[in-house]
Amino acid sequence: MTMTQPAAQTGQKTAFFDKGTWEGRTYLGGWTMLKATADAVSPSTGARVGSYALADPDDVQTAVDLAVSAQRTWASTSPEEKAAVLRRAAALIEQHSDVLAQWLAEEAGSAPGKAAFEAGLVASEFHLASATAMMPYGQLLRTGRPRTSIARRLPVGVVGVIAPFNFPAILAARSIAPALALGNAIVLKPDPRTTIAGALFLAAILEEAGLPPGVLGVVPGGMEVGSALVDEPRVPMISFTGSTPAGRAIAARAGQLLKRVHLELGGNNALVVLADADVEAAASAGAWGSFLHQGQICMTTGRHLVHESLYDRYVELLTEKAGRLHAGAPSTGAPLGPIIDGRQRDKVHSIVGRSIESGARLTVGGTYEGLFYQPSVLADVVPGQAAFEEEIFGPVASVSKFSTTDELVKLVNSSPFGLSLGVLTGDPYAAYELSDRMRSGIVHINDQTVDDEAQAPLGGVGDSGTGVRFGGHEANIEAFTETQWVTIQGEIATYPF
């Protein structure tokens, strides 16, 4: 064999997701070259790690053409075959989880533990979706007339999915898998910074699993590509995960077009430490909630609200834990990786600086080298300061003190965000009753704020989203289908006209 001979001519099996298949391409009915390409760059090293085809609005039209045509056949495919495709996809993800984890490290700066965790979540989404394909899809309704009355769920058609950079594979798969299970086609616009892990890998998995060409199309690109997808009249639904400002813009445009839109947006999540909590365990949970994946998670613990009796000890313990962690390249095994890019790093540092200027106390961190921002703790944070009010999206824990229950409820609810809430306590049932007064789409009692399971509903209220829930059969069927009322009677009804 010479170096120029393709593997297929020698009988040698090509490795799954080999660069020779997708480098410089995207997935539009197959691996396709477009007019332009873009480089994928590692935030850890700044090195080019691959390239992909860069789409434009015309390519969105092509993807939708393919999706509209393919969706008709896919919708009529038996539920058993849909389920089989999704089961094969789940098995392939588990088989090649190391490949996905490597690309998550390369593109998203994911530390090894986070990358492996995300790969497992992606497989879980496809396993659950394979079961969703076999679920009941309607109701037999009571009626006062001599007929059969049915409410049935039908596919939306083509779903536009716009996914972010932080957990790129799972936040795309969370929409793709159930939408496919329910008979829809997908046009996916990944974040340009994580196109390989967040889109091309999933396309390769689904192609290998037997998904027909055209049912999934990938259109990598920037804002103009996302806008074209939102504006496309043959895409009746947009599933968006990302920032609150971007979500507002998409919702406004979708409203003009009378288009369904699902929004899972940002958070400034509170972790409440009540007076009867185990302070050592609470600080450990708080460190995980704030520093996992450099704080670049919508469910990250942004605000630590600690009872005054535990406050000083909690700050001391959290500071010690942050000081023992460090940010570094995922290849070194560092527990924290890089911030995704310089713009986001500068935003994080600005929030830290402005909070200190307005009276917060930095106990550790507040420094960076390149994109590696060191875990940081801001104590004595009060409402009005940047670290209390804004979503940081970086490895910064802000700690505030409360004395009474009413004060605590006011602090929790003062944020316009409402995604995830953690309450740490020695009396979980009292905390459960207390949580009735707190506005949040998710509540974890005796756990921190970051959690996700394929079978559990996930979504926020207020500035965190429209309250639409991802996860679980019921939520996914509601999200990715339309209801149609059907009546059937044996003879044509008679009327007096």
N, C-alpha and C positions, 0 to 999 in steps of 0.2 A: 504493500500500500504506500502510495506517495502522499505527501502532505496536501496535495490538491484534490485527491479523490474523495468524493462524498461518501459518507458512511454507508449509505444505502447500497452502493455498488460493491462493497466488501463484505456485507452481511453483518457489520458491526452495528449494534443498536445505539441510536443516538440518545443521549441523556435527556430525561424529561425537562422541558422548558430550556432547551439548548438555545443559546443566543443566535445560532444560525437560522433558527425558525422565525424569530420575532425582531431581531435587531433592525432598527430603522423602519419598523412597520407598526401598524395597528391592526385591529381585528374588525373587518367589515365584510361579513360573508366568507371570511377566510383571512389569512395574513396578507395585508395589503400595504403597498407603498403609496404615499401621498406626495404632494408637491414639496413639502418641507419636512424637516426633522428637527428634533430638539434633543439636547443632551440631558440625561439623568445624572445628577451630581450628588455625591456623598456630602452631607452636612458635617460629617466627622473630619474628612480629609480635604474636601474641596475638589477631589478628583472625579473625573468622568467615569461612570460605572456602566454606562450603556446609552442607547439612544432609542427613540421611538418616533413614529410618524406624527406630525403635528397637523391637526385638523383645522379646517376653517368652516364658516357657515355653510358653504356648498357641500362639504362632507357630511354635515349634520343632515342635510336633505337626503343624501345618498343612504345614510344609516337608517333614516326613517322610512325611505322607500323599501329597503330590504326588510325592515321590521314589520311594516304593515302587511307585506305579502306573506312573510313567514308566520306571522301571528295567527292567521286564519287556520293554517294547518296545525300549528302547535296547540291552539285552543281545542281543536277537535281530536287531538291525540288522546288515547285512553288514559285515565288517571293512573292505571298500573304502569304504563310506560313512562309517564312523567315522573312518577315516584322512583322508577328504576334509574332514570337518568340522574336524579338528584342523589340517590343512594350511591351510585358509582362516583359521582363528584365528591361526596363526603369521604368515601374510602380513598380516593386519589389524593385529596388534601391531606388526610392522615398519613398516607404513604410518602408524600413529598413535603411534609411539614418543615423539614430542614431547609428545603429550597425556599419556601415562603419566608421562613424566619431569617434566612440570609439576606433576602431582598428587603425585608423590613429593617434589618440592621443597616444595610447599605443606603437605602433611600430615606427612611424616616428617622434614622438615628436611634433605633430601638435597642435597648439593652437586651441581653440574651433571654432573661426571664420574661420580659414584656413581649418579646417577639414570639417565644414559644406559647405564651398565654394567648396571644392574638390568633395564632395559627389554630389553636384548639377551639377557640370561639367560632372561627370560620367553619370548621368541620361541623360543629354543633348546629350552626344555622342550616346547613344543607341536610343534616340528619332530620331536624325538625320539619323542614320543608317537605321532605319526602313523605312524612306522615300527613302534613297539611293537604297534600294532593289527594289523599284518600278520605278526607273528612266530609261529613254531610255539608251540603252547600245550599240549604234552603229550609223552608218550613211549610208544612201543610196547615193552611189557615182554616179556621171555622168560617162558615158563610151561611146566610139565611136563605140562599137560593139553591135550586137543585143543580149543583155544579161542583167541580173540584176547584179549589182556590189555593194557589201556590205562590210563595215568595221565594224566588231563587236568586243566587248570586252568580253573576256572569263576569268574565274578565273585563277590566277597564279597557284593554287594548294594548297600546304602547305606553310604557312607563318611562319617563325620563328620570334618571338617577344622577344626582350631582353629589359627589362624595369628597370628604376633606383629607388632609394629609396626616393627621395624628395617629389614627388607627385605620389606615386606608383600606385594608382588606376586609376587616369585619364591618366597617361602616358602609361599605359598598354591598357586601354579601347580605347584610341584614335586610336590604330592600330587594336585591336580585333574587335570592333563593325563594322567598315566599311568593314574589310576583310571578316567577316562572312556574311554581307549583300550581298556581291558580290560573294558568293559561295565558299569561301576558308575554309580550316581547319587551325587551329592554334596550334603551340607548343610554349608555353610561358615559358621563363626563367625569373623569377622575381629576384630582388636583394635579397640576403639571409637575409638582415636586415629587409625587409618589405614583406615577403612572404605571410603573412596572409591577410593583407589589400590589397596588390597589386596583389594577384593571387587567393588564396583560396576563398576569399569572392566572387570574380567575377565568379569563377567556380560554387559555390553554387547557385548564382543568375541564371546563364545560365542553370544549371541543372533543377532548379525549373521552369524556363521559357519554358522548353521543348526542349532544344538543344539536338540532338541525341548524344549518347555516342561516344567518340572518336574524335568528331569534334574539341574539345578543350582539350589539354593535358597540364599539368603543371609539369615542371621539375625544382624544386628548387635546387640550387647548386651554386658552384663557377665558376672560370674561365674555368676549364676543361669541365664543362657542357656546357657553352657558346661556347667553341671552338668546341665541338662535334656537336652542333647544326649548327654552321656556316659551318662545314665541310660536313655535311650530304648531299649527292647528291640529295636526294629526297625532299629537302627543297630548292626550287629555288630562294627564296627571304628572306632577313633578314631585319627586321625593328628594328633599334637600337636607343634608346635614352640614352644618357650618356655623359661621358667625351670625350673631343677631342682626347686625346692619345688612349683611347680604341677604339674610332671610326676609327682612322687611321689604327689601327691594323686589325680591322674587314674589313675595306674597302680593305686593301692590300690583305688579304686572299680571300675575295670574288672576287676580280679582277682576281686572279690566277684561280679561279674556274668558271669564267664567270657567276657569280651569281649576281642578282640584290640586291642592298643594299640601304636602306633609312637611312640617318643619321641625327638626330637632336641632336646637340652637345652643347657645352658650349657657354658662352657669357661674354663679359665685356662691358655691355651696357651703352651708354651715355645718360644722361638727360641734355639737353641744356636749359639754362635759359637765354633768350635774354634780352636786356636792357629794353624793354617795358613790361616785364612780371610783374604780381602782385607777389611781392616777398613773401608775407605771404602765398598765395595759393601755390606758387612754393615750398616752404619749406615743406609744408604739403604733397604735392605730392611726393617730394623727399624722405621724411621719409618713406612713405608707400612703395615706390619702392625699397628702400634699406633694410628695416627691416622686411617686411612681411616674415613669416616662417623662421626667422633668416637668411635671405638672401640666403637660400638654394634653389634657383630657377634659371633656365638657363636665364630667362628674367630679373633677378634682376638688379636694377640700380647700376652699379659698379662705374661709373665715373660721377660726377656732374660737368658740364662745365658751369661756371657762368660768365656773363659779369662783367667786373671790376667795373662798377658803382653800382652793386648790391651785389658784392662779400662779403664784410664784414658783411652786414646785413643778407645775406643768411646763412653764416657760423654760425652766432650768433643764428638764429632761428632754424637751423637744430640741433645745439648742444643742445639747450633747449629741443627740442622734443625728442632727443635721451636720454637725462638725465631723462625725465619723464617716459620713458619706462623701463621695466625690464624683464629679462628672468627668467622663473620658470616652474615648472611642469604644464602641461596643466590642470590637475585636480584642480589647484588653481585658474584658470581663468587668468593666466598671459598672456600678449599679445604676448610674445615670448616664445618659448619652447627651448629645448636643441639642440645643435649641434648633428648630428647623431652618432658620435663616437669620441674617443680620437684622432685618427689619423687626422680626418678632423679639429677638434678643434686646434690641434697643427699647422696645415697648416695655418689656419686663423691667429693664434697668430704670426706665423713666418712672414707672410706678413706685419702685423702691425709693428712688431719690426724692420724688415729690412727697412720699409718705414721711420720710425722715425730716424733710424741711418743715412739715406741718405738725411735727411732734412725736411721731412714732420712734421707737427705739430699736435699732438694729443690733441683735445679739450675736449673729453669726452670718457669714456669707456676704452678699452684696457685691461680689466681685466675679469677673469672668476672664477667660482666656479664649480668644476666638469665639466660637459658638458654645463653649462649655461654661455654663453659668452655674456657680456653686450653690448648693442648697442654702437657703436663707430663711431666717426667722425675724419677723418684725413684731415686737411686743408693744403693748400700750396703744394699740390701734383703736381709734374711735370713729363713729360715723362721720362722714364728710371727708375723711382721708382717702387717698387714691386706692390704697390696698384694701380698704373696706368696701368701696363702692364699685370698683371695676373688676372685670374678669382678667386675671393676670396671665394665665396660660403659660406659666413658668414655675420653676421650683422654689416658690416663695410662700411661706406660711405666715399669715397675719393672725395675731392672737389678741383677743379682746376680753374684758372682764365684765361679769354681770353679778348682781346680788339678789334680785328677786325674780320670781317666775314671770311676772308681768313685764319686767324689763327685758328678760330673755325673749319672750314672744315678740316684743316690739323690735328687738335687734334682728331676729330671724326674718321677720316679715318686712323689714325696712328695705330689703333688696328687691329690685324689680324682677330679678331672676327667681325661678322656682323649679329647679330640676331635681336635685338630690339633697337629702338631709340625713345626717347621722346623729343619734342620741346615745350617749354612753352613760350608764347608770347602774346602780345596784338593785333597782326596782323596775324591771322592764315593763310591767303592766301599768304602772303609774306613768312611765314614759309614753306608752301607747296612748293613754288618755290625753296626755299633754300634746301629743302630735296632732290631735284634732284641731288645735288652735294655730297650727303652723302650715303655711301654704307651700306645698311641694308635691311634685309628681311622684317622687320616690321617697320613702322613709325607711332607714335601716336602724333598728334599735340594737345597740351594743355591737355596732360595726361602723366603719368609716363610710365615706360617701361613694366610693368607686366600686361598682359591681355591675355585672351584666350576665344574664343567662338567656339562652335562645327562647326558652319557654315562658319567660316572664315579661310582662308589659313594661316598656320603657318610654318615657316621654315627660316633658315638662310643661309648666304653665307660665304665664307672664312672658317675660323676655326670653324664656328658655324654650318656647315653642307654642304650638297651637293646641297642645293637649292630646294630639294624635299619638297613639301608642304603637310602637313596634314590639314584636315578640309575642309568642303564643298563637295558637290556632285562631282563637276568636278575634284578637286584634288584627292579625294579618289578613284574615278573610274580610274583615271590615275595611281594612286599608286598601286592598288591591283588587276589590271587586265592586260592581254596581248591583243594586237590588232591582230585580224586575218582577212585577206582579203578573201572574198568568192565571186565567180561569179557563176551564174546559167543561163544556156541557154537550150532551149527546145530540141535541137538536137545536136548530136556530131558535133563539128566543123570539117570542111574539110580543108586538107592541101595538098600541091603539092607532098609530099613524099609518 
